[in-house]
């Protein structure tokens, strides 16, 4: 699960998520649509984040207007589906 540190809310894809649907933050209840798989990219620098229920990847979109609105899309490993996960604070 991916939980927001400040709010305690979980990244949620909704139980009936379809291609292009947006994700949201919702109260944590550990349902499959709140579970995510991390898959290493070939270079090991980033991850693909796939929803356990739908199998779709978290996608930021290749167009600038989509970058603030992550959505679900079939996994294709393009740069806009690759995420760098950082533990804060960086010390």
Backbone bond lengths (Angstrom), bond angles and torsions (degrees), N, CA, C in turn:
res aa  C-N    CA-C-N  psi(-1)  N-CA   C-N-CA  omega(-1)  CA-C   N-CA-C  phi
1 X - - - 1.450 - - 1.519 108.64 -
2 X 1.305 116.01 152.89 1.460 122.27 176.46 1.524 106.38 -116.22
3 X 1.337 115.06 111.74 1.463 122.10 -174.98 1.524 109.39 -111.66
4 X 1.330 116.29 133.10 1.451 120.51 175.73 1.523 109.15 -72.79
5 X 1.325 116.41 127.55 1.464 120.88 -176.57 1.524 112.07 -62.37
6 X 1.316 117.22 -40.27 1.461 120.87 -175.81 1.526 112.09 -74.01
7 X 1.326 116.67 -49.53 1.468 120.02 -173.37 1.521 113.34 -91.68
8 X 1.334 117.16 -22.60 1.460 120.47 -174.84 1.520 113.28 77.39
9 X 1.335 116.67 5.29 1.459 121.15 -179.81 1.528 110.55 -83.56
10 X 1.330 115.88 151.77 1.460 122.13 -177.42 1.530 110.88 -100.07
11 X 1.336 115.36 147.28 1.464 120.83 171.64 1.521 107.37 -67.40
12 X 1.318 117.03 125.82 1.461 123.09 -169.37 1.524 109.34 -129.49
13 X 1.326 116.39 132.86 1.464 121.14 -179.57 1.522 113.06 -105.29
14 X 1.315 119.40 0.14 1.460 125.11 -178.31 1.528 110.80 72.99
15 X 1.318 118.16 144.67 1.464 121.34 -174.58 1.524 114.42 -65.92
16 X 1.315 118.14 -27.52 1.468 120.82 -177.94 1.530 111.25 -112.71
17 X 1.343 116.63 37.22 1.467 121.60 -175.61 1.523 111.05 -59.06
18 X 1.339 113.78 139.06 1.468 121.95 178.11 1.527 108.72 -122.15
19 X 1.314 116.11 165.32 1.462 121.17 177.28 1.525 109.45 -54.26
20 X 1.323 116.53 130.31 1.453 122.08 178.15 1.511 114.11 92.44
21 X 1.331 117.89 -11.99 1.464 119.96 178.83 1.529 110.43 -66.13
22 X 1.316 115.56 147.24 1.456 121.25 177.70 1.524 110.11 -88.36
23 X 1.311 114.65 154.92 1.455 120.54 175.01 1.520 108.81 -91.37
24 X 1.329 116.56 168.32 1.453 120.67 176.52 1.523 108.31 -147.29
25 X 1.299 116.43 174.77 1.457 121.97 171.98 1.516 107.51 -102.69
26 X 1.357 115.94 134.87 1.451 120.70 -175.70 1.516 108.60 -145.25
27 X 1.317 116.57 160.74 1.454 121.09 177.42 1.527 109.68 -53.26
28 X 1.318 116.12 134.46 1.456 122.19 -177.29 1.522 111.45 -68.72
29 X 1.347 116.18 124.88 1.461 120.48 176.00 1.527 111.91 -140.71
30 X 1.320 117.79 6.47 1.466 125.10 171.89 1.527 114.66 62.30
31 X 1.311 117.79 21.71 1.462 120.29 174.94 1.531 109.17 -67.17
32 X 1.321 118.71 159.23 1.467 120.65 -178.22 1.535 113.96 -55.66
33 X 1.327 117.37 -31.66 1.467 119.10 -179.88 1.530 112.00 -76.58
34 X 1.338 117.71 -3.06 1.464 121.88 171.97 1.531 110.92 -105.80
35 X 1.312 116.88 5.60 1.463 121.02 -179.80 1.523 109.06 -105.35
36 X 1.318 115.69 140.44 1.462 122.58 -173.29 1.521 110.43 -132.71
37 X 1.324 116.00 145.75 1.466 122.28 175.51 1.520 108.33 -106.35
38 X 1.312 116.12 137.75 1.460 121.42 173.92 1.519 107.77 -102.52
39 X 1.321 116.87 125.43 1.461 121.69 177.78 1.527 108.24 -119.15
40 X 1.320 116.38 124.88 1.467 121.01 -179.85 1.522 111.48 -64.20
41 X 1.323 115.90 140.28 1.455 119.92 169.90 1.531 108.16 -74.04
42 X 1.331 117.40 164.14 1.467 121.24 -178.02 1.519 112.92 -57.02
43 X 1.343 116.45 -35.82 1.466 119.42 -178.37 1.529 112.41 -84.59
44 X 1.332 117.70 -6.26 1.457 121.90 177.58 1.518 114.84 74.51
45 X 1.326 118.22 8.28 1.463 121.75 -177.17 1.529 111.87 -86.03
46 X 1.318 117.25 -33.60 1.461 121.00 -172.81 1.526 109.64 -133.24
47 X 1.332 114.68 -177.71 1.455 121.83 179.66 1.519 110.15 -131.78
48 X 1.313 115.47 151.09 1.453 122.48 162.27 1.528 104.63 -92.67
49 X 1.312 117.69 136.04 1.464 121.99 179.28 1.525 106.98 -110.95
50 X 1.336 116.27 108.97 1.459 121.19 -178.04 1.519 110.81 -108.56
51 X 1.325 115.84 138.44 1.448 121.22 177.36 1.527 109.57 -74.55
52 X 1.331 116.93 132.30 1.459 121.92 -176.69 1.529 112.47 -66.11
53 X 1.315 118.35 -32.65 1.464 121.12 -177.55 1.527 111.81 -79.03
54 X 1.316 117.78 -48.22 1.467 120.84 -174.16 1.527 113.10 -93.02
55 X 1.345 116.99 -26.55 1.461 120.65 -174.85 1.518 112.81 81.54
56 X 1.333 117.82 -1.31 1.456 121.21 179.22 1.529 110.89 -81.16
57 X 1.325 115.39 151.17 1.458 121.73 -179.67 1.525 110.94 -90.58
58 X 1.337 115.37 151.51 1.458 121.68 171.86 1.523 107.17 -74.10
59 X 1.306 117.04 122.85 1.465 123.39 -169.29 1.525 109.24 -128.05
60 X 1.335 116.98 127.75 1.467 121.09 179.38 1.517 112.09 -89.27
61 X 1.313 118.62 -8.45 1.460 122.05 -179.90 1.504 111.58 81.15
62 X 1.306 116.32 146.24 1.456 119.81 -178.09 1.518 112.89 -86.40
63 X 1.328 117.48 -9.65 1.461 121.32 179.67 1.522 110.11 -97.12
64 X 1.313 117.02 141.26 1.464 121.92 -176.60 1.522 112.21 -55.08
65 X 1.334 117.87 -35.65 1.466 119.33 -177.64 1.527 112.34 -70.44
66 X 1.325 118.87 -17.15 1.463 122.00 -179.88 1.514 113.47 -92.62
67 X 1.318 118.33 -13.89 1.448 121.37 -170.30 1.523 113.99 -64.56
68 X 1.311 118.69 -20.14 1.464 121.08 178.98 1.514 112.34 -94.78
69 X 1.302 116.90 4.69 1.457 121.78 -174.00 1.532 110.58 -134.42
70 X 1.347 118.03 70.58 1.466 119.29 -178.81 1.527 111.86 -56.22
71 X 1.316 115.19 142.22 1.453 121.28 -177.97 1.527 108.97 -138.72
72 X 1.310 116.82 174.35 1.456 122.26 179.81 1.522 110.09 -95.84
73 X 1.339 115.36 137.91 1.452 120.16 -177.63 1.526 108.65 -152.05
74 X 1.334 118.63 151.79 1.463 118.87 175.68 1.537 110.64 -54.98
75 X 1.308 115.82 140.99 1.461 121.11 -177.35 1.527 110.61 -66.54
76 X 1.331 115.39 126.39 1.470 119.91 176.14 1.528 112.02 -137.98
77 X 1.310 118.63 4.42 1.468 125.35 171.02 1.528 114.28 66.76
78 X 1.316 118.65 15.18 1.475 120.81 177.20 1.533 108.90 -67.61
79 X 1.331 117.50 159.98 1.468 120.63 -178.30 1.529 113.85 -54.65
80 X 1.313 118.43 -32.35 1.471 120.04 -178.44 1.524 111.91 -78.12
81 X 1.341 117.90 0.57 1.461 121.49 171.04 1.530 111.34 -108.63
82 X 1.307 117.21 3.33 1.461 121.02 -177.81 1.526 109.74 -101.08
83 X 1.326 115.47 130.88 1.456 122.01 -174.01 1.522 109.69 -123.91
84 X 1.310 116.39 138.36 1.453 122.36 175.08 1.524 106.90 -100.54
85 X 1.311 116.34 126.63 1.464 121.38 -177.84 1.522 107.96 -104.71
86 X 1.325 115.75 125.10 1.458 122.41 -174.21 1.517 108.80 -123.24
87 X 1.319 115.84 135.64 1.460 120.87 173.80 1.531 107.10 -91.95
88 X 1.332 115.97 127.71 1.465 120.79 -179.29 1.526 109.69 -109.12
89 X 1.274 119.89 148.74 1.466 127.03 -1.73 1.523 110.91 -76.67
90 X 1.324 113.93 154.37 1.451 120.26 177.73 1.527 108.57 -78.70
91 X 1.289 117.98 102.21 1.458 121.09 179.98 1.506 110.90 -130.03
